[in-house]
Amino acid sequence: FAVEELRVGDIISYRRGERNILHRIVEIGYDSEGWYAVTKGDNARLPDLGKVREGDITKVVIAVIY
């Protein structure tokens, strides 16, 4: 995957220490450290703390089958 292809609404899996988190992207931007995403769980009221960087991402959901 290329981070340039990710969009708000996409679901990504990323590492936070020993944890693997699967959440939806709610914001994408660039700062002095480069590309970042802000994520949030679908049932959470508030976005996750901290920015997700390209190196944190382990997987990108490409399809959900119902």
Secondary structure, DSSP 4 states (H G I P E B T S, - for coil): --GGG--TT-EEEEEETTEEEEEEEEEEEEETTEEEEEEE-TT-SSPPSSPBPGGGEEEE------
